[in-house]
Amino acid sequence: MIQEPTSSESAAESDFEPEATRRDAGAAESSRANRGWWDRNADEYQVEHGTFLGDDRFVWGPEGLDEVEAELLGAPEDLKDRRVLEIGAGAAQCSRWLAAQGARPVALDISHRQLQHALRIGGSFPLVCADAGALPFADASFDLACSAYGALPFVADPVRVLTEVRRVLRPGGRFVFSVTHPIRWAFPDEPGPEGLSVSASYFDRTPYVEQDEQGRAVYVEHHRTIGDRVRDIAASGFRLVDLVEPEWPAWNTSEWGGWSPLRGNLIPGTAIFVCVRD
Ligand SMILES: C[S@@+](CC[C@H](N)C(=O)[O-])C[C@H]1O[C@@H](n2cnc3c(N)ncnc32)[C@H](O)[C@@H]1O
């Protein structure tokens, strides 16, 4: 049972400054680290980004591309009664929008604390605490699946996640997911001009790891090139039908970490993959 967070309750505070490095991190270490990181940081994340995300909007990334205009899952009228799995749902803002269109979403996340925020905001759809690499659902139990920056940037074995998502989709189903645009890995993660000069090899797949004094990972992000992502999608049996690179819109003056109007007008920040399960 997921309980709503109270104002007096807060996730465990960390009292160490993690060291940022690039090193290998396997599937189990990445999962454990990221579950802990999102549990510890969910409160701050929702305070910082909750207004931009909106409680019941479906935003694909920091550019602010909204599913209302993108229609990557299909026309809103076709979402009615569709069973939709949201992977790495966080506070389930996207699922709330889907429910408002008449769809039947299930919001899955590895972080209990993120799902507590989903419960706090409200909605009458299931919340499931699980790893995207082992989905607790029967084969072909969903019509659609989606993920806005959930799970895929954080897992060591994306083919495993994609294979699992394909398994739970019915034939003809579609999976749309967004991740940090791979080109971003060649630049410092800074919103200002310092984030405009190449500082690392785009081809270096070594994960970004934050670790504690004992060398245990406390946060992990995994880099795949565009070609890697295409091959991962094909290896899992999906057919890639579109790759969307949202342009930075004039109305968006917000910064989100290393995403900013300055950089967004020059280089892509988000890649959205549209995949079909034949
Ligand atoms: C950047 S948030 C995206 C959530 C939401 N779409 C948003 O924009 O706030 C990433 C989410 O992915 C979840 N996540 C990370 N690794 C995961 C995994 N292996 N399985 C399921 N969820 C995962 C995190 O707990 C977090 O809630």
The ligand as a Gaussian input file, in Angstrom:
#p B3LYP/6-31G(d) Opt

LIG

0 1
 C       12.951000      12.157000     -14.668000
 S       11.740000      11.203000     -13.798000
 C       10.458000      11.142000     -15.008000
 C        9.109000      11.040000     -14.354000
 C        8.047000      11.922000     -14.969000
 N        7.757000      11.573000     -16.331000
 C        8.512000      13.370000     -14.864000
 O        8.743000      13.998000     -15.896000
 O        8.674000      13.828000     -13.740000
 C       12.427000       9.559000     -13.923000
 C       11.614000       8.512000     -13.192000
 O       12.084000       7.213000     -13.597000
 C       12.050000       6.376000     -12.453000
 N       12.952000       5.231000     -12.671000
 C       14.306000       5.236000     -12.729000
 N       14.767000       4.002000     -12.956000
 C       13.683000       3.188000     -13.061000
 C       13.514000       1.798000     -13.290000
 N       14.560000       0.973000     -13.462000
 N       12.249000       1.297000     -13.341000
 C       11.172000       2.110000     -13.154000
 N       11.280000       3.442000     -12.923000
 C       12.516000       3.979000     -12.883000
 C       12.462000       7.289000     -11.316000
 O       12.104000       6.770000     -10.060000
 C       11.757000       8.589000     -11.673000
 O       10.502000       8.692000     -11.076000

